[in-house]
C-alpha cells in the first residue's frame, strides 16, 4: 500500500507499460511524449525490471480493494486493466500476506457467483500522537478506524514518559485479542532524521537527545516508525481520504505549535535531514514574542493555540481560560474577548499561509488540529488573507481535514501500513519474513 508512489501512476500490465484502453486522447499523447529526454540522477537510479512492474501492479490492486471494497476479482481486472490471471496471482499473494481476505459470495444474474474481497480488519497498527504534556495511544485498523484509545501523561523526563507510553500500549494490546499488530507509528511535534529515525528538532517537547524508537521497540517487541506530526497528518489524508488528482498541497497542523508538511508534484518533500517545511519557525515579526526554538516572532508564536490563549489573557488579565478548548467554549458561549482572540489567531494563520502560497503555490491547503471543530470561526478570516496575496490565478482551496487532531493518529498508523505493505528493495530473507504475515498480539 505504498500510496505515495502509486497514487498518480498508470495501472500497468507486466508485459507492456502502456495506458489502459479507456485512457483519453490527452493521456495517450502524454504517454507518447514521455519517451523524450529528461534528466536522470545517475547517483540514485534503479533500472526498471519485471519485479518493479509486479510491485506497482500489486500496490494498485491493493489500493483498488481499499477504496472499492467489497470487490470481486473480475471487477479488479476491469478497473485496473490487468489480465485476470495477473489479478488472481496478486490477490492470492495479498491473502497470503494477510492484507486482504475473502468475504461473502455475491449474487449474480448469471454464471458463477463471485467471491468478494476486502481489507483484513484484524490487521492493526498501534498509533501514538505525542504532544508536550500528553500522548494519545490508539489501535487503528487497516481501514483507518480507531478501535481503542487512551491518554498517557508526559513530562520533560523522556525515559519516564516513554515508560508511560509503553505501559499504555501493552494494556491496550492485551484488551484486543485476535488482532494482528504490524507495528507502531509515532507522530511527533518535531522533526525526525529519515536516515537515523531520531528526533533532531522538537523545541516544544523539550526532551534531550533520546532514542525513542529503540526504547519503544525494546519494550514492546514491535517495529517503530517515527514521523513529524504534520507529515503524519498528510499521510492520513493521502491514505484514508480521497485526494486523487491533488499533486501540490500543504498540510498545516495548529496546536501548541504550528507544523507544516509539503506535498509537491505527487511526492512528500522531506529535504535535508527531513526538516523541509518547517514554516512554523519562520520569523514574521522580529519584535514578536520569544519562540521555543530560540528565535523571536516565529509564525507559531502568533498562529498557535498558545498564541490564542496569550491574546485572550492580554484582553482579559483575569482570564478564565486555561486551555484552548476552554477558550473555544467561552467564544461559543458569547465571550467577546475569547471570540476576538480566536479571530486574531485566524488572521495570523492566514498571513503565515501567504508565505506558503508565494513560495510553493499549492492548489490545496489542509488545516488539521484543535481549530477544526469551530472552522466556521476561522474560514472567512483565513480565506480573506489567502486571497489577498494570491499572485496569479485562483487562490488555493483551504479546508479542514476531517476529525481534526485524529488525523495525526491515523497518519501514525499509515506510517506502519505503508512501510510494511511494500518493500522497494528486499532480500529473500526479508521477503520470507514479510510473507509469513503480521505479528500476533499476545
N, C-alpha and C positions, 0 to 999 in steps of 0.2 A: 504494500500500500504506500509506495513512495510517491505520494501525490504531487509533490513539488516538481518532480521530473517528468511525470507523465500527463499531468492535467491538461497541458496545452500541446500534446503531441498527437500525431495521427495514429489511429489504430493501424498496426502493420502486420502483414502476413509474413510468415517466416521465409517464404520463397521469393517475395518481392516487396520492397519497401515502396509502396505506391498508395495513392489516396483511394478511399473506398469508392465504389461505383456510384454512390449518391452524392459525391462531392460536387460543389458548384463549379462553374467555369472559372471563377476567380481563384478558387482553391487549387484547381488543376494548373492554372497558369503559375501560381506561386510555387508549386512543386517543380514545374519545368525550369523555372528561373533559379531554383535552389542549386542547380548544378554549376552556377557561376563561381568566380573566385571570391574567397573570403579569407580573412585572417585566421590562422590556426596557431594556437600557442603550443609549440612543439615541446616546451618544458613540462607540459601536463596534458598528455594526449593518450588516448586508448583507441586502438583500431577497432572498428565495429566487427562483430562476429555474429554467428548464428545464435550464440548464447545471449548476446546483447538483445537481439530481436525477441528471443524467448522470454527474457526478463521483462521487456517492455510489454509484450502481449499478456504476460501473467498479471502485471500491475493494472492493465486496462480491464481485464476480465474481473479482477477483484474490485476495482472501482465501480464497474457496472453493476456488480452484485450489491455493493454497498448502497448505491443510490437508487436501485430499482427493485430491491428485494420485496417479496419473493419473485424469483425469475427463473425460467426454465433454461436448459442448455440450448434449446433451439432458438429462443429469443436472444440469448447471449451471442450466438453465432450471427443472427441477423443484425443485431445492433453494433457489433464490433467489426463486422466484415471479415472475420476469421472463418476458416473452414470448420465444419462441425467436429471433425476428428481432432483438430488442434484444441478447440474449446473443451472437448471431453478430456483430453490429456491434462490440460491446465486445471480443470475442475477436480480431477482425481488427485492432482498434486496438492491443491489447496485444502481438500478434505483431509488428506494425509498429514498436512501440517497443522490441522485444527483451526484454520482461519475461517472456514465455512462448513456448513453441514446441510444435509438434505432434510427437507421438511415434508409437508403433506403432498399427496398426489392430487394434481388439479384436474378438474373436469375438462373434457374436450368434446367438441361437436362430432368429431370422427377421429378414427385412428387411435394410436397409443396415447394414454393419458400421461402427461409429463410430470416428472418429479421436480418440485420447486426447490430452489436453493436460497440460502440466506446466510448472513454472518453468524458465527458461533457466539451466542450471547453469554456463554460460560467463560469466554476468554476476557480477562480483565487486566487493567493496569492500576497500580497504586499511584495516585496523583497527590502531590504536595504543593501548596501555594504558600510561600513564605512572605510574611510582612515583618516589619521591625518588632512588633510586640506579640504576634501570634502566627501560627501556621495552621492552615486548614489541610487536613488529611482526608482523602476520599478514595473510594474504589469506583472506577469508571469502566463501563463495558465497551466493547468494540463499536457499538452504535453511538457512543458518546453520552450514554445515560449515567448519571451519578447515582450509584446504588446505595452508598452509605458515606457519611462524612462526620468528622469530629474536629474539634479545635484543641490545639496544644499551645499553652502559653510559652513565650520565648523571652530570653533576657540577653544581655550583652555577652554572657558566657556561652560561647559556641558549643563547647562539649556538653554542658548541661542541657542546652536547648536541643541538641541532636539526640540525646537520650530520650527527651520527652517526645520528639517526633517519632523515633523508632518504636517506643513503647506504644504509642497510639496506633502505629501501623500493625504491630504484632497483635494487639487486641482486635483490631478490625478484621484481620485475616482469619483469626480463629472464629469469628462470627459469621463467616461466609464460606461454609464447607461446600465442596463440589465445584468451586470456581478455580480456574487456572490462571495464575498470575504470571504475566510475561516479564514484568519488571517494574521499576519505579521511575517516574518522571517528576522532576522538581523545578518549579517556577520560582525565580529569584528576583528580588528588587536590585539588580545589578548586572554586571557583565561577566561572562564565562569565556575563558580562552578555549576555543574549539579543540585545539591540539592537546591540551592538558586536562580539560574538564575541571579546572579550578577557578574559583571566583577571583577576579583581578580588580574589580571596581564595584563596590557596594557601599556608598557613603552613608546611606540611611540605615543600613543594617548594623554597622559599627562592629562587625566581627573582625578579629585579627586573621592573619593568614591561617586557613584551616581547611583540611582536605575533607570536605563534606561528603563527596562521592564515595571515597574509600571507607569512611567511617560508617555510613549507612549500609554499604554493601557487606561490610564485615558483620554488622549486627543483624541483618535480615537474610543474607544469602542470595539476594536478588540483584541483578544488574541495575545500575542507576545512571540516568541521563539528566544533566543539568542544562537549564537554558534561562535566558533573560525573560522576565515576565511579559514584556511587550511582544517578543518573538513567539513565546508560547501561546499568547492570545491570538496572534496572527495565524499560527499553525492550526489552532482550533477552528478558525473561520475557514481556512483552506481545506481542512479535513472533514469537518462535520457540517459546515454550511455550504451554500451554493454560491461559489464565486467564479464559475466558468465564464471565460471571456474577459475577466479583470486581470490585466497584466501589470498594472502600475498602481500601487496602493501604499498607504502608510497607516499603520495602526498606532494609536496613542492611548496609553493607559494613564488614567488620572486617579491617583490615590494619595498616599503620604508624599509621593514624589510624582514626577512625570517621566514616563518612559516611551520610547518610540521604536518601531521596527519598520524597515523599508522593504517593500516587495517591488522589484523593478524588472521589467521585461520578463515576467514569469518566474523570477527567482528571488528568494530571500537574500538580502545583501548582508554579509557578515563583516567584511572589512578586515583590516589588520588587527589580529588578536581578538576578533569578534566584537569590536567596540563600535562598529558602524551604526549610525542612527542615534547617538546619544545627544539628541537635541534638547533634552530637559536641562542639560548643563551648559547650554549656550547662553552667555550673559546678554540680556536685553536692556538692562539698566545698570550701568556701572556704580550708581549710587544706591542701588537696591539693597535688600537685606543679605546678610551673610548666608551662603548656602552650605549644606552639609559637606559638599565637595571642597570647600575652602574658598571658592570664588564669591564675588558679590553680584547680586542681581540676576542669577540664572533664571531661565524661564520657569522652572518649577517653584521658585520662591514666590511667584505671582499666580501660577495656574493650578497648584496642587490643592488637595483638601486641607492641608495645614495652612496654606495661604488664605483660604476662605475663612477659616477659624480666626486667623490673625486680623483679617479685615473686620470681622464681627466684633472682636474684642476692642479694636480701635474705635468703633462706633458706640459700643456698649461696654464701658470699662468693667462693669459688674456682670459680665456676660454669663449667661446660664448654660451655654452650650459647651460641653467638654469634648464631645466627639462630633465628627462630621455628620453622622446620622442624626444626632440631636439637632444640629444646625438645620438640616433639611426639614425635620419635623416642625421646628419653630417657624420656618418660612411657610410651610404648608398650612400652618395654623394662623397665619396672618401677621407674623412678626416682621415689621417693615425693615428693621436693621438686618435681620437674617436674610431676607429676600435681596436687599441691596448687596450684601456680602457675596451671595451666590452670583448676582449679576456682574459684580466686579470680577469675580473669578472667571466667569464665562467670557468677559471682554478680553482678559489676558490669555485665555486659551486660544481665542480667535486670533489675537495678534501674534502669538507664537506660531500658529499654523501658517501665517504668512511666510515665515522662514522656510517651512517645508515646501510650500507651493512654489516659491521663487527658485528654490534650489533643486527640487526633484520633479515638480509638476505632475503629481499623481492624479489619476482620474477619480480615485475614491479615497476618502479619509475615514477610517473607522475609529470610533471612540469607545473604549472599554473602561470599566471601573465603577466607582461609587456614585457617579453623577447620572448614570444611565436610567435609573428608576424615575428621575424627575427631568428627563430630557426636554420636556415642554418648557422648562425654565431656561434652558441653555441654548436650544437650537436657534431661535431667532437672532440672538446676540452673536453667536459664533458664525452663523451664515452671513450676517451683515459684515463682519470683519473679514471673512474669507473673500467675499465678493469685492471688497474694496481694493484688494491687491492682486486680483487675477490679471495677469499681464496680457493675455490673449485668449480668445475663445470663451467657452463657458466655464464657470467655476467648478472645482471638483465637487462630487457628491460627498456630503458629510453626514454620516449616520452612526447611530449607536449599535454596538454588537448586542446580540440577544444574550440575556442572562447576566449582563454586566460583569461583575468580578468572577463569576463562574467560568468565564472564558479562559482565565488563567489555569484553572483546574483541568478543564477539558484539553487545553493545549499541552499541559504536562503529560496527560495520558497519550496524546497524539505523538509526543516525543518517543514514547515506548513503542507504540504500534508501528510507526514509520521506520524506526530503527530496526525492529525485529523482522518485519514482513519482507523486506527486500535487502539483500546484501550485494552491492555493486561488484565487489570482488571478494571471493571467499575461497578458502582452501577446502579440499574434500572433507577434512576433519570437521571444519566449521559447518559445512553443508549437512553432514550426517547429524551433528548436534542439533541443528535447526529443524531438520525434518522429523526428529523424534517428538516434536510437539511442545507446547507450552509447559511451563513448570506447574506442578500441582501444589496447591496450598495444603499445609498440614491442618 
